[in-house]
Amino acid sequence: MTRNEFVNKMKQQLDEFNRKLDDLEKKRSDYGEDARAGFDKRVEELKEKRREASKRMDEINQAGDKAWENLKTGATAAWNSLQESFEQARSHFK
């Protein structure tokens, strides 16, 4: 996979994640006041992980032809962490 293909794939995944996060945030009003505090905390954690994944994607996009391969591992790990955290939050707030 080329760098451009990888970046495009990550961008598509982040776009899809943003849609899922928006859908999750729309459910906030379904919870009582106590649950909303936990919900807000989880959503903020997801947003932080999203920022990290986006930062990694930007680093890859700006890296030289050889350096991006080294950054790819970190970006993949950041994405996997984001996905796992989202699934945990979504299952917790069903």
C-alpha positions as CSV (number, residue, x, y, z in Angstrom):
1,M,0.0,0.0,0.0
2,T,1.4,3.4,-0.9
3,R,1.5,6.3,1.4
4,N,-1.4,8.1,-0.5
5,E,-3.5,4.9,-0.3
6,F,-2.9,4.6,3.4
7,V,-3.7,8.2,4.1
8,N,-6.8,8.0,2.0
9,K,-7.9,4.9,3.8
10,M,-7.3,6.6,7.2
11,K,-9.2,9.6,6.1
12,Q,-12.2,7.5,5.1
13,Q,-12.0,5.7,8.4
14,L,-11.9,8.9,10.3
15,D,-14.8,10.3,8.4
16,E,-16.8,7.2,9.2
17,F,-15.7,7.4,12.8
18,N,-16.9,11.0,12.9
19,R,-20.3,10.0,11.6
20,K,-20.5,7.2,14.3
21,L,-19.5,9.6,17.0
22,D,-22.1,12.2,15.9
23,D,-24.7,9.4,16.1
24,L,-23.5,8.5,19.6
25,E,-23.6,12.1,20.8
26,K,-27.2,12.4,19.6
27,K,-28.1,9.8,22.2
28,R,-26.8,11.9,25.1
29,S,-30.2,13.3,25.9
30,D,-31.5,9.7,26.4
31,Y,-29.5,9.5,29.7
32,G,-30.1,10.9,33.1
33,E,-27.9,13.6,34.6
34,D,-25.6,11.2,36.4
35,A,-25.1,9.0,33.3
36,R,-24.5,12.1,31.1
37,A,-21.3,12.9,33.1
38,G,-19.9,9.5,32.3
39,F,-21.1,9.8,28.7
40,D,-19.4,13.2,28.3
41,K,-16.2,11.9,29.7
42,R,-16.1,8.9,27.3
43,V,-17.0,11.1,24.4
44,E,-14.1,13.5,25.3
45,E,-11.7,10.6,25.5
46,L,-12.8,9.5,22.1
47,K,-12.3,12.9,20.7
48,E,-8.8,13.0,22.1
49,K,-8.0,9.6,20.6
50,R,-9.5,10.9,17.3
51,R,-7.1,14.0,17.5
52,E,-4.2,11.6,18.0
53,A,-5.1,9.5,15.0
54,S,-5.6,12.6,12.9
55,K,-2.2,13.9,14.0
56,R,-0.6,10.6,13.0
57,M,-2.2,10.8,9.6
58,D,-0.9,14.3,9.2
59,E,2.6,13.2,10.2
60,I,2.5,10.4,7.6
61,N,1.2,12.8,4.9
62,Q,4.1,15.2,5.6
63,A,6.8,12.5,6.0
64,G,9.4,11.6,3.4
65,D,8.9,8.6,1.3
66,K,10.9,6.3,3.6
67,A,10.0,7.8,6.9
68,W,6.2,7.2,6.5
69,E,6.6,3.5,6.8
70,N,7.9,3.9,10.3
71,L,5.0,6.2,11.2
72,K,2.5,3.8,9.7
73,T,2.8,1.5,12.7
74,G,2.0,4.3,15.2
75,A,-0.9,5.5,13.1
76,T,-2.3,2.0,12.9
77,A,-2.0,1.6,16.6
78,A,-3.7,4.9,17.2
79,W,-6.5,3.9,14.9
80,N,-7.0,0.5,16.6
81,S,-7.1,2.2,20.0
82,L,-9.7,4.6,18.8
83,Q,-11.8,1.9,17.3
84,E,-11.6,-0.2,20.5
85,S,-12.5,2.7,22.7
86,F,-15.4,3.6,20.6
87,E,-16.8,0.1,20.7
88,Q,-16.4,0.0,24.4
89,A,-18.2,3.3,24.8
90,R,-21.0,2.4,22.3
91,S,-21.7,-0.9,24.1
92,H,-21.7,0.8,27.5
93,F,-24.2,3.4,26.4
94,K,-26.6,1.2,24.4
